[in-house]
Amino acid sequence: MDVYEFMDRITNKYIFINEYFSPNPVEVRYRNHSEKLFKRDFAKEMMDCMNIEIVDYGFTWKHDPNFPLDDSNWFLFKKMNSD
């Protein structure tokens, strides 16, 4: 969780993440490399260890005719102690 602590420390107000979601952590080979890409519930992990609230969230879909991207979830968080 060192990365989450770092993000919390350097962020003043908002945190935006885009994740490949999986309820259980899964390693994905990325450009023939291991230990570089993971699917997991990053948003839940962040909410468990940081004082943040969800501002908005959404999903990108590879079959979207207007803006095709990888299938992923995005989240915009706001730190609770920032205003």
URUR-V393425 format. One record per residue. PHI is phi in whole degrees, 0 to 359 (NA if undefined). Layout:
{{PHI} {PHI}}
//
This chain:
{{NA} {301} {295} {295} {297} {297} {300} {297} {289} {270} {268} {274} {221} {241} {227} {244} {229} {231} {228} {273} {271} {206} {295} {240} {304} {224} {275} {239} {293} {234} {50} {68} {242} {255} {58} {243} {222} {224} {253} {190} {265} {299} {299} {295} {300} {295} {294} {288} {242} {233} {269} {228} {230} {281} {268} {198} {202} {193} {222} {254} {231} {294} {259} {294} {292} {265} {208} {289} {226} {300} {290} {203} {253} {235} {222} {245} {250} {237} {291} {293} {264} {241} {206}}
//
